[in-house]
């Protein structure tokens, strides 16, 4: 075990901020499922579980990012509310539908921006072709394939 600053908690790992691995997240989720049904599960208790078993104090946000841990937490909360005679676990549909609605609105806004960019490109293309034809370029010249770009810094072998 290494020690951090003076008076700080001793760390088990050499890094001050140890990353949460998949195995550790799965183990914490297993511990959450194994807690007594009568015990209220909060994020602070989950952070304490991480400290008790790994001597690392991950933040609630770090733990919540892992799907297994969050699923175990929500499952335990649903069991607790059903046990207390409440209306039952909250339906995911209400929360998911608001998230889905927000995503749909964001995607529609992004689609409109991209359509505006495409319209601008179409107008620019029409303007370029009209200018090229006005300056005497033929349609065959416009349809000609692009010439390969040659870097002037590269010397060809024929120039020796």
Secondary structure by P-SEA (a helix, b strand, c coil): cccccccccccccccccccccaaaaaaaaaaaaaccccccccaaaaaaaaaacccccccaaaaaacaaaaaaaaaaaaaaaaaacccccccaaaaaaaaaaaaaaaaaaaaaaaaaaaaaaaaaaaaaaaaaaaaccccccccccccccccccccccccc
